[in-house]
Amino acid sequence: MSENKPTVKPSAAAVSESDPESSSFYAKHKKVYPREVHGIFRNLRTIGILVLLGLYYGVAWLQWDGHQAVLFDLPARKFYVFGLTFWPQDFFFFAWLLVIAALSLFYFTALAGRLWCGYACPQTVWTEAFLWIERKIEGTRGQQMKRDKSEMSATKFRIKALKHIVWIAFALFTGFTFVGYFTPIRELAGNILSFSLGPWETFWILFYSFATYGNAGWMREQVCIYMCPYARFQSAMFDKDTLIIAYDEKRGEPRGSRKRGIDPKEKGLGDCVDCTLCVQVCPTGIDIRNGLQYECIGCAACIDVCDDVMDKMGYEKGLIRYTTEHNLSGQKTKILRPRIIMYTLLLLALAGGLVYAVSQRVLLELDIIRDRSGLYRETDEGLIDNIYTLKIINMDQKPHQYELSVSGLEGMELIVKKPEITANSGEVVDLPVTVRLDPAVLERASNEIEFTLTAKDDPELTRTETGRFVGPRI
Amino acid sequence: MVEIPFIQRVIAVAWPSFLTAGLATILFFVAFDPQDLAALLGKTKSSRMGVYTVGFFLFWLLTLTSCLLTCYFQRPCETKNA
């Protein structure tokens, strides 16, 4: 178990030099074997990852009011989020939410650097889960590296095969859960158990499982380095007061190995013992001592491992630490800076606006479609008929009975064939109606009229839409 | 010039086109219900999931073509005749 407790070895050779170069999915690169690490940030990340994975796999099974609590029901074109139902007409809210999400990302980046990457990004979360499985099956970093260099043998094959089987099983469950957010998960599970899964669901479960397996098992840090758009532009949000993970060069240099208990000043050395553990734990395989690099996802593994080493050497912790550029150069860090204040205000306004807009939503949709067969019809009594089809959508989660009225012209008669206008929850009702009028009141051929539909049990549930009433040329 | 590995070029084409195809699929099917489209084409039996899936891959084909062409045209022109 020596891998778990980092030991300080003098002048360990830089790890990457001895790694086998492998041709991978994305680019030629050296496989990164992140060494296991223990410490406060590792614990924080583990808690974060467990909570996020728990939410992902758990929320899909929650029920609410007789339906799946969170379900983006693509086959039915309805999104359920607990007590709320969203329709394609509500797409605007979704776009709004995305704007808020993007702004939050900018906000947290400006404030605390790549918190998202290190703690919450799905790529990080699933890579960590896959690494954990790999360690459980393949052993420590040293054992993995040794095995990969060795010739293929029955044992090596068995261990590798087991790892991939577990990875694939985990990926399949992830893919199944993913599809379970878009088509009811209980039905989906039932269909799988009875081998009656539809072809499209099967396809998407396999597609997403493959993506999970490939991204978290094989590509890992390469997704962050080559494929992630955020990684490429996040540095634009950084300033000298942004929280970063940095190596204190002034304190650490000149680096060099030494025996424990020796005063480094006597040998002209800084605090860095050059044990390269910070490189060994890095999931993206960089050396934090070279300064801030865009490959750094801010996972803080190097902080944990270096603090451990500093403790062992009897030095003060924090040679590598969360800090800011201002702090490193001996200045004070300013948290409340104009861009932070602006982001805060903007976020509060957008989030408040979204909550207000969703709460003020009228859960009734009304569309007026004019009859295409003719502009108007003349009755035997010389009155003018216009025929419409009203498309009524009850977006509420309970049935309603509605009252229809029409206004805009004097003396209009509204003829509805149905005795009652009712719509169940989520129902779309096509209602043919006729508006009859004496042409004597018409001042022009085309006139605007308004249809108003109101729920009988809730006068606030009302929609008014404009239609055209067409008569003969005057 | 540094030679870019083939697989990296493949992903540089496939990945952005995948993202934009996803976006296009969402926007398109927010506006149009697959069942209305099927009715227009005179087909009554079609699953929405199926139409979404086919729609997504058609969009991907389109964006993939565009990304491929960008990749193709950004190569320097041959200046001398062989």
Interface residues (C-beta under 8 A of the other chain):
Chain A: F25 Y26 A27 K28 L74 P75 R77 P88 F91 T183 G198 P199 W200 E201 F203 W204 Y226 M227
Chain B: P5 I7 Q8 I11 W15 F29 V30 A31 D33 S47 R48 M49 G50 Y52 T53
